[in-house]
């Protein structure tokens, strides 16, 4: 909890940063909320690359700082900047592509027009501010300064909220103003993070402790080796969201269904942020125990994290959705139909949190064990194998019972989350059993004299006299 607390505050603020757009769009109408919901997969794609770059750079900087390799630190920062300068123009061009070439499909004109405006401004405008923040954010994390990360999120959110109010209610710029305020708000967070990162680096250089020479012959491979699996895991979440939105657009009441699902997704993501923060803290926590071969402590830590997460989902999210859900659905929805869909969906939020707890907490434990593939494999199974058939089956079952198809689709997604989480738990139990058994065999094969050699002094050695 000590490691997670600042991250929890930071992640909740960043979730509020995105949720503000949905709340303000609700004052325009369901079409605006649906347009923002259609942009979520593209946001997830941007987040996927951001998380990948940040993971690779943070890990590389942390190792170099621990070993005092100052030249490697400069090398990793230089290579990261080059990657950012390649990726940022690509996403800027992607925003233009959305504006000029986005397919309308079965969307009505109002939803399609709003989607083009919001997505093009948000993706194209955030291409530089979002990816530039990878560098200072990674530097702060490498220096173990999670509080500055928290404050960067707070400043971004405050600026976004202020500009949203100004652009929407004073200038009446609609979705264009909402997207623009998000882009400008991120500039504020980037500025704060950059100042803090420069101070940390100035203090590090002034200390003169990182003077071990040597360069990494493959700095890009070092970072991308961690960045690609982490990024692909989040990219698969983008695929899952795009698939669900495509299926929702085929329903009779597509606008209401997409708007309700958009609100449900934003609220669920907001509620899950403390769980996500705990999963981020679980990686260094588990890594330290794995390094010590403290398997009993690792299992105890996993049980405690699971207990805290389940308690949060049941005792905090559950009552909150029961009390606030009806009001929130009415406040964020324009039509009675959208409000009804949303009300049903918000009651599922605590169940969605419970279903996701093992998925969030098991993946970093695998990474601490040096195994990055399980998280990527389970994300691929979830997005590419389970989502379509279970969501479609949920729709058919709900409609056969005389209920809206969107209800069955949301329940189908919960089943997807439960299956993937159960699979993760079973996989981790077997993996820990194998790892612990191998570790015991290694220790059993080493003579007792070798294990205690460093603890028993050599009788031939005389102690040095005290100074």
DAGIKA-V361068 format. One record per residue. N is the residue number from 1. RES is the residue in one letter. SS is DSSP state (~ for helix, > for strand, _ for the rest). PHI is phi in degrees with one decimal (NA if undefined). OMEGA is omega in radians with two decimals (* if undefined). Layout:
n:N res:RES ss:SS phi:PHI omega:OMEGA
n:N res:RES ss:SS phi:PHI omega:OMEGA
//
This chain:
n:1 res:X ss:_ phi:NA omega:3.11
n:2 res:X ss:_ phi:-63.2 omega:3.14
n:3 res:X ss:_ phi:-76.8 omega:-3.03
n:4 res:X ss:_ phi:-85.3 omega:-2.96
n:5 res:X ss:~ phi:-55.5 omega:3.13
n:6 res:X ss:~ phi:-63.3 omega:3.12
n:7 res:X ss:~ phi:-67.2 omega:3.11
n:8 res:X ss:~ phi:-60.8 omega:3.12
n:9 res:X ss:~ phi:-61.0 omega:-3.13
n:10 res:X ss:~ phi:-62.4 omega:-3.08
n:11 res:X ss:~ phi:-68.6 omega:3.11
n:12 res:X ss:~ phi:-64.1 omega:3.11
n:13 res:X ss:~ phi:-65.5 omega:3.12
n:14 res:X ss:~ phi:-68.4 omega:3.07
n:15 res:X ss:~ phi:-67.0 omega:3.07
n:16 res:X ss:~ phi:-62.6 omega:3.11
n:17 res:X ss:~ phi:-57.5 omega:3.12
n:18 res:X ss:~ phi:-84.0 omega:-3.11
n:19 res:X ss:~ phi:-69.7 omega:3.12
n:20 res:X ss:~ phi:-57.9 omega:-3.13
n:21 res:X ss:~ phi:-59.7 omega:3.13
n:22 res:X ss:~ phi:-64.5 omega:-3.14
n:23 res:X ss:~ phi:-62.6 omega:3.13
n:24 res:X ss:~ phi:-73.2 omega:3.10
n:25 res:X ss:~ phi:-65.2 omega:3.13
n:26 res:X ss:_ phi:-63.0 omega:3.10
n:27 res:X ss:_ phi:-73.9 omega:3.10
n:28 res:X ss:_ phi:-88.1 omega:3.14
n:29 res:X ss:_ phi:149.6 omega:-3.11
n:30 res:X ss:~ phi:-63.4 omega:-3.14
n:31 res:X ss:~ phi:-61.5 omega:3.12
n:32 res:X ss:~ phi:-68.2 omega:3.10
n:33 res:X ss:~ phi:-64.1 omega:3.11
n:34 res:X ss:~ phi:-63.9 omega:3.13
n:35 res:X ss:~ phi:-62.0 omega:3.10
n:36 res:X ss:~ phi:-68.0 omega:3.11
n:37 res:X ss:~ phi:-61.5 omega:3.12
n:38 res:X ss:~ phi:-69.2 omega:-3.14
n:39 res:X ss:~ phi:-83.3 omega:-3.05
n:40 res:X ss:~ phi:-55.2 omega:3.13
n:41 res:X ss:~ phi:-58.5 omega:3.12
n:42 res:X ss:~ phi:-70.5 omega:3.05
n:43 res:X ss:~ phi:-64.2 omega:3.13
n:44 res:X ss:~ phi:-63.6 omega:3.09
n:45 res:X ss:~ phi:-63.4 omega:3.09
n:46 res:X ss:~ phi:-65.4 omega:3.11
n:47 res:X ss:~ phi:-62.9 omega:-3.13
n:48 res:X ss:~ phi:-59.3 omega:3.14
n:49 res:X ss:~ phi:-69.5 omega:3.11
n:50 res:X ss:~ phi:-60.3 omega:-3.12
n:51 res:X ss:~ phi:-63.4 omega:3.13
n:52 res:X ss:~ phi:-61.6 omega:3.13
n:53 res:X ss:~ phi:-62.1 omega:-3.13
n:54 res:X ss:~ phi:-64.7 omega:3.14
n:55 res:X ss:~ phi:-62.0 omega:-3.12
n:56 res:X ss:~ phi:-63.9 omega:-3.11
n:57 res:X ss:~ phi:-70.0 omega:-3.13
n:58 res:X ss:~ phi:-61.0 omega:3.14
n:59 res:X ss:~ phi:-63.6 omega:-3.13
n:60 res:X ss:~ phi:-65.3 omega:3.12
n:61 res:X ss:~ phi:-65.4 omega:-3.11
n:62 res:X ss:~ phi:-62.6 omega:3.13
n:63 res:X ss:~ phi:-62.9 omega:-3.10
n:64 res:X ss:~ phi:-67.4 omega:3.11
n:65 res:X ss:~ phi:-67.7 omega:3.13
n:66 res:X ss:~ phi:-65.2 omega:-3.10
n:67 res:X ss:~ phi:-91.6 omega:3.08
n:68 res:X ss:_ phi:74.8 omega:-3.08
n:69 res:X ss:_ phi:-92.6 omega:-3.07
n:70 res:X ss:~ phi:-67.1 omega:3.14
n:71 res:X ss:~ phi:-64.3 omega:3.10
n:72 res:X ss:~ phi:-66.6 omega:3.12
n:73 res:X ss:~ phi:-59.0 omega:3.12
n:74 res:X ss:~ phi:-63.5 omega:3.14
n:75 res:X ss:~ phi:-65.4 omega:-3.14
n:76 res:X ss:~ phi:-67.0 omega:3.11
n:77 res:X ss:~ phi:-64.0 omega:3.14
n:78 res:X ss:~ phi:-64.4 omega:3.13
n:79 res:X ss:~ phi:-67.6 omega:3.11
n:80 res:X ss:~ phi:-65.9 omega:3.10
n:81 res:X ss:~ phi:-60.9 omega:3.13
n:82 res:X ss:~ phi:-64.8 omega:3.10
n:83 res:X ss:~ phi:-66.3 omega:3.10
n:84 res:X ss:~ phi:-63.9 omega:3.14
n:85 res:X ss:~ phi:-68.6 omega:3.05
n:86 res:X ss:~ phi:-84.7 omega:-3.03
n:87 res:X ss:~ phi:-75.2 omega:-3.07
n:88 res:X ss:~ phi:-58.5 omega:3.11
n:89 res:X ss:~ phi:-63.2 omega:3.12
n:90 res:X ss:~ phi:-64.1 omega:3.13
n:91 res:X ss:~ phi:-74.7 omega:3.02
n:92 res:X ss:~ phi:-63.4 omega:3.07
n:93 res:X ss:~ phi:-66.6 omega:3.11
n:94 res:X ss:~ phi:-64.3 omega:3.08
n:95 res:X ss:~ phi:-62.3 omega:3.07
n:96 res:X ss:~ phi:-65.1 omega:3.13
n:97 res:X ss:~ phi:-63.3 omega:3.10
n:98 res:X ss:~ phi:-60.9 omega:-3.11
n:99 res:X ss:~ phi:-65.6 omega:-3.01
n:100 res:X ss:~ phi:-94.7 omega:-2.98
n:101 res:X ss:~ phi:-130.3 omega:-3.14
n:102 res:X ss:_ phi:-67.7 omega:3.13
n:103 res:X ss:_ phi:-75.3 omega:-3.11
n:104 res:X ss:_ phi:-80.8 omega:3.14
n:105 res:X ss:_ phi:60.5 omega:-3.12
n:106 res:X ss:_ phi:-96.8 omega:-3.13
n:107 res:X ss:_ phi:-74.0 omega:3.08
n:108 res:X ss:_ phi:-75.1 omega:-2.99
n:109 res:X ss:~ phi:-62.5 omega:-3.09
n:110 res:X ss:~ phi:-66.8 omega:3.13
n:111 res:X ss:~ phi:-65.7 omega:-3.11
n:112 res:X ss:~ phi:-64.3 omega:3.14
n:113 res:X ss:~ phi:-64.1 omega:3.12
n:114 res:X ss:~ phi:-65.1 omega:3.12
n:115 res:X ss:~ phi:-63.1 omega:-3.14
n:116 res:X ss:~ phi:-60.4 omega:-3.10
n:117 res:X ss:~ phi:-67.0 omega:-3.05
n:118 res:X ss:~ phi:-64.7 omega:-3.08
n:119 res:X ss:~ phi:-66.7 omega:-3.11
n:120 res:X ss:~ phi:-63.8 omega:-3.14
n:121 res:X ss:~ phi:-68.8 omega:-3.06
n:122 res:X ss:~ phi:-66.3 omega:-3.08
n:123 res:X ss:~ phi:-73.1 omega:-3.13
n:124 res:X ss:~ phi:-66.8 omega:-3.11
n:125 res:X ss:~ phi:-72.8 omega:-3.12
n:126 res:X ss:~ phi:-85.5 omega:-3.06
n:127 res:X ss:~ phi:-57.8 omega:-3.12
n:128 res:X ss:~ phi:-88.5 omega:-3.07
n:129 res:X ss:~ phi:-64.7 omega:-3.12
n:130 res:X ss:~ phi:-70.2 omega:-3.05
n:131 res:X ss:~ phi:-74.4 omega:3.05
n:132 res:X ss:~ phi:-61.7 omega:-3.10
n:133 res:X ss:~ phi:-70.9 omega:3.10
n:134 res:X ss:~ phi:-57.7 omega:-3.04
n:135 res:X ss:~ phi:-66.1 omega:-3.14
n:136 res:X ss:~ phi:-64.3 omega:3.13
n:137 res:X ss:~ phi:-63.7 omega:3.13
n:138 res:X ss:~ phi:-67.1 omega:3.11
n:139 res:X ss:~ phi:-62.6 omega:3.14
n:140 res:X ss:~ phi:-62.7 omega:3.14
n:141 res:X ss:~ phi:-66.8 omega:3.12
n:142 res:X ss:~ phi:-63.1 omega:3.08
n:143 res:X ss:_ phi:-87.3 omega:3.12
n:144 res:X ss:_ phi:61.5 omega:3.13
n:145 res:X ss:_ phi:-103.4 omega:3.13
n:146 res:X ss:~ phi:-78.3 omega:3.12
n:147 res:X ss:~ phi:-66.8 omega:3.10
n:148 res:X ss:~ phi:-65.9 omega:3.04
n:149 res:X ss:~ phi:-60.1 omega:3.11
n:150 res:X ss:~ phi:-60.9 omega:-3.09
n:151 res:X ss:~ phi:-69.4 omega:3.06
n:152 res:X ss:~ phi:-61.6 omega:3.08
n:153 res:X ss:~ phi:-65.5 omega:3.14
n:154 res:X ss:~ phi:-64.8 omega:3.13
n:155 res:X ss:~ phi:-62.9 omega:3.11
n:156 res:X ss:~ phi:-61.0 omega:-3.09
n:157 res:X ss:~ phi:-68.0 omega:-3.14
n:158 res:X ss:~ phi:-64.2 omega:3.13
n:159 res:X ss:~ phi:-65.0 omega:3.13
n:160 res:X ss:~ phi:-62.2 omega:-3.13
n:161 res:X ss:~ phi:-63.1 omega:-3.13
n:162 res:X ss:~ phi:-65.0 omega:-3.11
n:163 res:X ss:~ phi:-70.3 omega:3.07
n:164 res:X ss:~ phi:-58.0 omega:3.14
n:165 res:X ss:~ phi:-61.5 omega:-3.13
n:166 res:X ss:~ phi:-66.9 omega:-3.06
n:167 res:X ss:~ phi:-69.4 omega:-3.04
n:168 res:X ss:~ phi:-86.4 omega:-3.00
n:169 res:X ss:~ phi:-96.4 omega:3.12
n:170 res:X ss:~ phi:-102.0 omega:-3.12
n:171 res:X ss:_ phi:-87.8 omega:3.12
n:172 res:X ss:_ phi:58.4 omega:-3.13
n:173 res:X ss:_ phi:-90.5 omega:3.06
n:174 res:X ss:~ phi:63.7 omega:-3.11
n:175 res:X ss:~ phi:-63.9 omega:3.08
n:176 res:X ss:~ phi:-61.2 omega:3.12
n:177 res:X ss:~ phi:-66.7 omega:3.13
n:178 res:X ss:~ phi:-64.5 omega:3.14
n:179 res:X ss:~ phi:-66.4 omega:-3.11
n:180 res:X ss:~ phi:-64.4 omega:3.12
n:181 res:X ss:~ phi:-65.0 omega:3.09
n:182 res:X ss:~ phi:-64.8 omega:3.13
n:183 res:X ss:~ phi:-62.1 omega:-3.12
n:184 res:X ss:~ phi:-69.0 omega:3.10
n:185 res:X ss:~ phi:-62.4 omega:3.12
n:186 res:X ss:~ phi:-67.4 omega:3.08
n:187 res:X ss:~ phi:-64.0 omega:3.11
n:188 res:X ss:~ phi:-62.5 omega:3.10
n:189 res:X ss:~ phi:-64.1 omega:3.11
n:190 res:X ss:~ phi:-63.2 omega:-3.14
n:191 res:X ss:~ phi:-62.6 omega:3.14
n:192 res:X ss:~ phi:-63.3 omega:-3.13
n:193 res:X ss:~ phi:-62.9 omega:-3.13
n:194 res:X ss:~ phi:-64.0 omega:3.12
n:195 res:X ss:~ phi:-62.9 omega:-3.13
n:196 res:X ss:~ phi:-65.1 omega:-3.14
n:197 res:X ss:~ phi:-64.9 omega:3.12
n:198 res:X ss:~ phi:-63.0 omega:3.11
n:199 res:X ss:~ phi:-65.4 omega:3.11
n:200 res:X ss:~ phi:-62.0 omega:-3.11
n:201 res:X ss:~ phi:-68.6 omega:3.10
n:202 res:X ss:~ phi:-63.6 omega:3.11
n:203 res:X ss:~ phi:-66.7 omega:3.12
n:204 res:X ss:~ phi:-64.5 omega:-3.13
n:205 res:X ss:~ phi:-66.9 omega:3.13
n:206 res:X ss:~ phi:-66.3 omega:3.14
n:207 res:X ss:~ phi:-68.7 omega:3.10
n:208 res:X ss:_ phi:66.8 omega:-3.09
n:209 res:X ss:_ phi:-88.0 omega:-3.07
n:210 res:X ss:_ phi:-97.2 omega:-3.07
n:211 res:X ss:_ phi:-116.6 omega:3.10
n:212 res:X ss:_ phi:-75.3 omega:-3.08
n:213 res:X ss:_ phi:-76.6 omega:3.09
n:214 res:X ss:_ phi:125.5 omega:3.13
n:215 res:X ss:_ phi:-119.3 omega:3.06
n:216 res:X ss:_ phi:-83.2 omega:-3.13
n:217 res:X ss:_ phi:-66.5 omega:3.13
n:218 res:X ss:_ phi:-133.2 omega:-3.08
n:219 res:X ss:~ phi:-65.7 omega:3.14
n:220 res:X ss:~ phi:-69.9 omega:3.13
n:221 res:X ss:~ phi:-64.7 omega:3.13
n:222 res:X ss:~ phi:-59.1 omega:-3.12
n:223 res:X ss:~ phi:-78.0 omega:-3.09
n:224 res:X ss:~ phi:-71.2 omega:3.10
n:225 res:X ss:~ phi:-61.6 omega:3.04
n:226 res:X ss:~ phi:-97.0 omega:-3.06
n:227 res:X ss:~ phi:-68.7 omega:-3.05
n:228 res:X ss:~ phi:-66.1 omega:3.09
n:229 res:X ss:~ phi:-60.0 omega:-3.14
n:230 res:X ss:~ phi:-64.4 omega:3.14
n:231 res:X ss:~ phi:-66.5 omega:-3.13
n:232 res:X ss:~ phi:-64.4 omega:3.12
n:233 res:X ss:~ phi:-61.5 omega:3.11
n:234 res:X ss:~ phi:-72.8 omega:3.11
n:235 res:X ss:~ phi:-63.2 omega:3.10
n:236 res:X ss:~ phi:-67.1 omega:3.02
n:237 res:X ss:~ phi:-64.2 omega:3.07
n:238 res:X ss:~ phi:-63.9 omega:3.10
n:239 res:X ss:~ phi:-62.3 omega:3.13
n:240 res:X ss:~ phi:-62.4 omega:3.12
n:241 res:X ss:~ phi:-64.1 omega:3.14
n:242 res:X ss:~ phi:-63.3 omega:3.12
n:243 res:X ss:~ phi:-64.3 omega:-3.14
n:244 res:X ss:~ phi:-64.6 omega:3.12
n:245 res:X ss:~ phi:-61.4 omega:3.11
n:246 res:X ss:~ phi:-64.0 omega:3.13
n:247 res:X ss:~ phi:-69.5 omega:3.11
n:248 res:X ss:~ phi:-66.0 omega:-3.13
n:249 res:X ss:_ phi:-67.1 omega:3.10
n:250 res:X ss:_ phi:-89.6 omega:3.12
n:251 res:X ss:_ phi:-76.8 omega:-3.13
n:252 res:X ss:_ phi:-64.0 omega:3.12
n:253 res:X ss:_ phi:-102.3 omega:-2.98
n:254 res:X ss:~ phi:-63.6 omega:-3.08
n:255 res:X ss:~ phi:-62.2 omega:3.13
n:256 res:X ss:~ phi:-64.9 omega:-3.12
n:257 res:X ss:~ phi:-66.8 omega:-3.14
n:258 res:X ss:~ phi:-66.4 omega:3.12
n:259 res:X ss:~ phi:-63.3 omega:3.14
n:260 res:X ss:~ phi:-64.5 omega:3.13
n:261 res:X ss:~ phi:-67.2 omega:3.10
n:262 res:X ss:~ phi:-62.2 omega:3.12
n:263 res:X ss:~ phi:-64.7 omega:3.13
n:264 res:X ss:~ phi:-59.2 omega:-3.12
n:265 res:X ss:~ phi:-65.3 omega:3.14
n:266 res:X ss:~ phi:-63.5 omega:-3.12
n:267 res:X ss:~ phi:-66.4 omega:3.13
n:268 res:X ss:~ phi:-63.4 omega:3.12
n:269 res:X ss:~ phi:-62.7 omega:3.09
n:270 res:X ss:~ phi:-62.8 omega:-3.12
n:271 res:X ss:~ phi:-68.0 omega:-3.09
n:272 res:X ss:~ phi:-81.5 omega:-3.02
n:273 res:X ss:~ phi:-60.1 omega:3.02
n:274 res:X ss:~ phi:-60.7 omega:3.09
n:275 res:X ss:~ phi:-69.0 omega:3.11
n:276 res:X ss:~ phi:-65.0 omega:3.11
n:277 res:X ss:~ phi:-61.5 omega:3.12
n:278 res:X ss:~ phi:-66.1 omega:3.11
n:279 res:X ss:~ phi:-67.7 omega:3.09
n:280 res:X ss:~ phi:-66.1 omega:3.11
n:281 res:X ss:~ phi:-70.6 omega:-3.12
n:282 res:X ss:~ phi:-65.2 omega:-3.10
n:283 res:X ss:~ phi:-62.6 omega:3.10
n:284 res:X ss:~ phi:-66.7 omega:3.11
n:285 res:X ss:~ phi:-62.5 omega:-3.14
n:286 res:X ss:~ phi:-69.1 omega:-3.14
n:287 res:X ss:~ phi:-61.0 omega:3.13
n:288 res:X ss:~ phi:-65.6 omega:-3.13
n:289 res:X ss:~ phi:-71.1 omega:3.08
n:290 res:X ss:~ phi:-64.7 omega:3.11
n:291 res:X ss:~ phi:-61.8 omega:3.11
n:292 res:X ss:_ phi:-84.5 omega:-3.04
n:293 res:X ss:_ phi:60.2 omega:-3.13
n:294 res:X ss:_ phi:-90.3 omega:-3.06
n:295 res:X ss:~ phi:-69.8 omega:3.10
n:296 res:X ss:~ phi:-64.5 omega:3.10
n:297 res:X ss:~ phi:-65.7 omega:3.12
n:298 res:X ss:~ phi:-64.8 omega:3.12
n:299 res:X ss:~ phi:-63.1 omega:3.11
n:300 res:X ss:~ phi:-64.5 omega:3.11
n:301 res:X ss:~ phi:-63.8 omega:3.11
n:302 res:X ss:~ phi:-63.6 omega:3.14
n:303 res:X ss:~ phi:-63.0 omega:3.14
n:304 res:X ss:~ phi:-65.5 omega:3.13
n:305 res:X ss:~ phi:-63.3 omega:3.10
n:306 res:X ss:~ phi:-63.1 omega:-3.13
n:307 res:X ss:~ phi:-64.0 omega:3.12
n:308 res:X ss:~ phi:-63.2 omega:-3.09
n:309 res:X ss:~ phi:-67.2 omega:3.11
n:310 res:X ss:~ phi:-65.8 omega:3.12
n:311 res:X ss:~ phi:-61.4 omega:3.11
n:312 res:X ss:~ phi:-61.7 omega:-3.11
n:313 res:X ss:~ phi:-63.6 omega:-3.05
n:314 res:X ss:~ phi:-82.9 omega:-2.99
n:315 res:X ss:~ phi:-90.1 omega:-3.13
n:316 res:X ss:~ phi:-110.5 omega:-3.07
n:317 res:X ss:~ phi:-67.5 omega:-3.12
n:318 res:X ss:~ phi:-57.7 omega:3.13
n:319 res:X ss:~ phi:-60.5 omega:-3.13
n:320 res:X ss:~ phi:-64.0 omega:3.13
n:321 res:X ss:~ phi:-70.5 omega:3.10
n:322 res:X ss:~ phi:-65.8 omega:-3.10
n:323 res:X ss:~ phi:-80.4 omega:-3.00
n:324 res:X ss:~ phi:-98.3 omega:-3.05
n:325 res:X ss:~ phi:-52.8 omega:-3.14
n:326 res:X ss:~ phi:-59.6 omega:3.12
n:327 res:X ss:~ phi:-66.7 omega:-3.10
n:328 res:X ss:~ phi:-65.1 omega:3.13
n:329 res:X ss:~ phi:-64.7 omega:3.09
n:330 res:X ss:~ phi:-71.7 omega:-3.11
n:331 res:X ss:~ phi:-74.7 omega:-3.06
n:332 res:X ss:~ phi:-96.7 omega:-3.10
n:333 res:X ss:_ phi:-111.1 omega:-3.14
n:334 res:X ss:_ phi:-90.0 omega:-3.08
n:335 res:X ss:_ phi:-90.5 omega:3.11
n:336 res:X ss:~ phi:-66.0 omega:3.13
n:337 res:X ss:~ phi:-66.2 omega:3.09
n:338 res:X ss:~ phi:-62.8 omega:3.12
n:339 res:X ss:~ phi:-62.6 omega:3.11
n:340 res:X ss:~ phi:-65.5 omega:3.08
n:341 res:X ss:~ phi:-59.7 omega:-3.08
n:342 res:X ss:~ phi:-67.6 omega:-3.14
n:343 res:X ss:~ phi:-60.3 omega:3.10
n:344 res:X ss:~ phi:-62.0 omega:-3.08
n:345 res:X ss:~ phi:-64.9 omega:-3.08
n:346 res:X ss:~ phi:-67.9 omega:3.04
n:347 res:X ss:_ phi:-67.1 omega:3.14
n:348 res:X ss:_ phi:-86.8 omega:-3.05
n:349 res:X ss:~ phi:-58.6 omega:3.12
n:350 res:X ss:~ phi:-62.0 omega:3.09
n:351 res:X ss:~ phi:-67.5 omega:3.10
n:352 res:X ss:~ phi:-62.7 omega:3.09
n:353 res:X ss:~ phi:-64.0 omega:3.12
n:354 res:X ss:~ phi:-60.9 omega:-3.12
n:355 res:X ss:~ phi:-65.5 omega:-3.06
n:356 res:X ss:~ phi:-94.1 omega:-3.07
n:357 res:X ss:~ phi:-56.0 omega:3.14
n:358 res:X ss:~ phi:-61.9 omega:-3.13
n:359 res:X ss:~ phi:-61.0 omega:-3.14
n:360 res:X ss:~ phi:-70.3 omega:-2.98
n:361 res:X ss:~ phi:-86.6 omega:-3.12
n:362 res:X ss:~ phi:-77.5 omega:-3.07
n:363 res:X ss:~ phi:-59.6 omega:3.12
n:364 res:X ss:~ phi:-66.1 omega:3.08
n:365 res:X ss:~ phi:-67.6 omega:3.05
n:366 res:X ss:~ phi:-58.3 omega:-3.13
n:367 res:X ss:~ phi:-65.3 omega:3.08
n:368 res:X ss:~ phi:-65.2 omega:3.09
n:369 res:X ss:_ phi:-82.1 omega:-3.14
n:370 res:X ss:_ phi:82.8 omega:-3.11
n:371 res:X ss:_ phi:-121.1 omega:-3.13
n:372 res:X ss:_ phi:-91.1 omega:-3.06
n:373 res:X ss:~ phi:-69.9 omega:-3.11
n:374 res:X ss:~ phi:-54.8 omega:3.13
n:375 res:X ss:~ phi:-62.9 omega:3.13
n:376 res:X ss:~ phi:-67.2 omega:-3.13
n:377 res:X ss:~ phi:-65.0 omega:-3.13
n:378 res:X ss:~ phi:-66.6 omega:3.09
n:379 res:X ss:~ phi:-65.2 omega:3.12
n:380 res:X ss:~ phi:-67.8 omega:3.10
n:381 res:X ss:~ phi:-62.1 omega:-3.12
n:382 res:X ss:~ phi:-65.1 omega:-3.04
n:383 res:X ss:~ phi:-80.4 omega:-2.98
n:384 res:X ss:~ phi:-100.1 omega:-3.06
n:385 res:X ss:~ phi:-113.5 omega:-2.97
n:386 res:X ss:~ phi:-91.0 omega:-2.95
n:387 res:X ss:~ phi:-60.8 omega:-3.04
n:388 res:X ss:~ phi:-63.8 omega:-3.09
n:389 res:X ss:~ phi:-65.2 omega:-3.10
n:390 res:X ss:~ phi:-73.5 omega:3.08
n:391 res:X ss:~ phi:-66.4 omega:3.11
n:392 res:X ss:~ phi:-64.9 omega:3.11
n:393 res:X ss:~ phi:-63.4 omega:3.10
n:394 res:X ss:~ phi:-60.7 omega:3.12
n:395 res:X ss:~ phi:-63.7 omega:-3.11
n:396 res:X ss:~ phi:-64.0 omega:-3.13
n:397 res:X ss:~ phi:-65.6 omega:-3.13
n:398 res:X ss:~ phi:-63.0 omega:-3.12
n:399 res:X ss:~ phi:-66.7 omega:3.10
n:400 res:X ss:~ phi:-67.9 omega:3.11
n:401 res:X ss:_ phi:-95.2 omega:3.12
n:402 res:X ss:_ phi:79.8 omega:3.14
n:403 res:X ss:_ phi:-104.7 omega:3.10
n:404 res:X ss:_ phi:-59.0 omega:-3.12
n:405 res:X ss:~ phi:-61.2 omega:-3.12
n:406 res:X ss:~ phi:-64.8 omega:3.09
n:407 res:X ss:~ phi:-63.7 omega:-3.14
n:408 res:X ss:~ phi:-64.2 omega:3.13
n:409 res:X ss:~ phi:-66.1 omega:3.12
n:410 res:X ss:~ phi:-66.6 omega:3.09
n:411 res:X ss:~ phi:-66.3 omega:3.07
n:412 res:X ss:~ phi:-61.8 omega:3.09
n:413 res:X ss:~ phi:-65.8 omega:3.06
n:414 res:X ss:~ phi:-63.6 omega:3.10
n:415 res:X ss:~ phi:-64.1 omega:3.08
n:416 res:X ss:~ phi:-58.5 omega:3.13
n:417 res:X ss:~ phi:-63.9 omega:3.14
n:418 res:X ss:~ phi:-64.6 omega:-3.12
n:419 res:X ss:~ phi:-62.8 omega:-3.12
n:420 res:X ss:~ phi:-65.7 omega:3.13
n:421 res:X ss:~ phi:-68.7 omega:3.11
n:422 res:X ss:~ phi:-62.6 omega:3.09
n:423 res:X ss:~ phi:-60.8 omega:3.11
n:424 res:X ss:~ phi:-64.0 omega:-3.12
n:425 res:X ss:~ phi:-63.1 omega:3.14
n:426 res:X ss:~ phi:-62.2 omega:-3.12
n:427 res:X ss:~ phi:-63.0 omega:-3.12
n:428 res:X ss:~ phi:-68.3 omega:3.12
n:429 res:X ss:~ phi:-59.6 omega:3.14
n:430 res:X ss:~ phi:-67.7 omega:-3.14
n:431 res:X ss:~ phi:-64.5 omega:3.12
n:432 res:X ss:~ phi:-63.7 omega:3.11
n:433 res:X ss:~ phi:-61.4 omega:-3.14
n:434 res:X ss:~ phi:-67.2 omega:-3.10
n:435 res:X ss:~ phi:-63.0 omega:-3.13
n:436 res:X ss:~ phi:-66.9 omega:3.12
n:437 res:X ss:~ phi:-63.1 omega:3.12
n:438 res:X ss:~ phi:-64.9 omega:3.13
n:439 res:X ss:~ phi:-65.6 omega:3.12
n:440 res:X ss:~ phi:-67.8 omega:3.12
n:441 res:X ss:~ phi:-65.5 omega:3.12
n:442 res:X ss:~ phi:-63.2 omega:-3.13
n:443 res:X ss:~ phi:-68.6 omega:3.14
n:444 res:X ss:~ phi:-69.8 omega:-3.11
n:445 res:X ss:~ phi:-84.2 omega:-3.13
n:446 res:X ss:_ phi:-93.4 omega:3.13
n:447 res:X ss:_ phi:-59.3 omega:-3.13
n:448 res:X ss:~ phi:-62.4 omega:-3.14
n:449 res:X ss:~ phi:-62.3 omega:-3.13
n:450 res:X ss:~ phi:-70.3 omega:-3.12
n:451 res:X ss:~ phi:-71.4 omega:-3.05
n:452 res:X ss:~ phi:-106.4 omega:-3.06
n:453 res:X ss:_ phi:-61.2 omega:-3.10
n:454 res:X ss:_ phi:-76.8 omega:-3.10
n:455 res:X ss:_ phi:-92.0 omega:-3.10
n:456 res:X ss:_ phi:-99.4 omega:-3.11
n:457 res:X ss:_ phi:-69.9 omega:3.08
n:458 res:X ss:_ phi:-73.7 omega:-3.09
n:459 res:X ss:_ phi:-64.7 omega:3.12
n:460 res:X ss:_ phi:-76.7 omega:-3.11
n:461 res:X ss:_ phi:-90.2 omega:3.10
n:462 res:X ss:_ phi:-97.9 omega:3.12
n:463 res:X ss:_ phi:-65.7 omega:3.11
n:464 res:X ss:_ phi:-72.6 omega:3.11
n:465 res:X ss:_ phi:-67.2 omega:3.12
n:466 res:X ss:_ phi:-66.2 omega:3.12
n:467 res:X ss:_ phi:-71.3 omega:*
//
